[in-house]
Amino acid sequence: MFRYLPIFAALATSLISSALIPSLKADEWDKKTNITVSKSFAVEETVFPAGHYVLKLQNSLLNRDVVQIYNEEGTRIIATILAIPALRQEATDGPKLSFYETPAEQPAALHTWFFAGDTSGVEFLQPKHATPAGVSTATN
């Protein structure tokens, strides 16, 4: 019995490590999405100037609705926002953003962020200056 113990240990180790490899893909787990915006935009009550940003889900097993917005390099968190789970009927090849309608003098307000290839995403609360009636859409 004891002479087979190293074989069983090696087999168990290889099975466990092969099961963990797919979960280590950061872009799939955190839904990392690079965006470029040509005009300022708002997420809830935070306004972001035009530029490049990285959207990611917070690294948490318990709560998959916390979105972190990073600078272009992904090295500094600019905002952390609690979102609401959202679903769509069909997945698209790339990420999809939609915006609330806002008055012309106000920045566009981010409404939803759907992940590339998924039917799940997140919805952001409506800022006070946005109108819920119409929603414009954009893809990255």
Secondary structure, 3 states (H helix, E strand, C coil): CHHHHHHHHHHHHHHHHHHHHHHHCHHHHHCCEEEEECCCEEECCEEECCEEEEEEECCCCCCCCEEEEECCCCCCEEEEEECEEEECCCCCCCCEEEEEECCCCCCEEEEEEECCCCCEEEECCCCCCCEEEEEEEEEC
